[in-house]
Amino acid sequence: METKQISLKDVYEKLLKLEMSLSKVDQYIEDLEFARRTNEAWERYEDGEFKSLSEEEFLEELDKW
């Protein structure tokens, strides 16, 4: 069986590509979580389970997201 040599540069480039792919996965996970929470909030709104907040209270809640 013949072994193939790979340069450090090639390894580095492959690691960079992998890192970029993983960051995309992380972004997709964040996007899905935002969509899930938005959907839950919309369902609560439709069920009449919502509350009024002052501007300050709203911004504090928004920071939690």
N, C-alpha and C positions, 0 to 999 in steps of 0.2 A: 504494500500500500504506500502510495506516494504522499508525503506530507507537504502541505502548501505553506509557505512562509508568508507572513503578513507584517507589514511595517508598522512601526509605532504611529506613524501619521494615519495609516488606514484605521487602526484601532481607535485613535482619537476621533476621527471623522465619524466612525460608526457610533461611538459613545455620544457624540454631539447630536446625531440624528435620533438616537434613542431618547436622550434627554428632551429634545424638542417634542417627540411623540408623547412622552409622559406628561409634559406640561399641557399639551392639548387635551389629554385625558383628564387631567386635573380641572381644566377649564370646563370640559363637558360635564363633569361631576358637579361643579359649582352651578352651572346653568340648569342642570336637572333639579338640583335642590331649590334653586330660586323658583323654578316653574312649579315644583311640588307645593312650596309654601304659598305661592300666589294662588294656586288652584284651591288650596285649603281655605285661604282667606276669602276667596270669591264664594265658595260654598257657604261659609259662615255668614257672609253678607246676604246671600240669597235666602238663607234661613232666618234672617232677622237678628242674627247674633253679632251685632257690631256695636261699637260705642263711639261716642263723640269725644274728641280730644282737642285740647288747645294746641296752638302751633308748637309750643315748647314740648308738650307731652308727645305730640306726633313725631317730632324730630328725635326725641329720646328713644321712642320705639323703633324708628327707622334705623338708628345707630345699632340696634341689637341685631338687625338683619345683616 
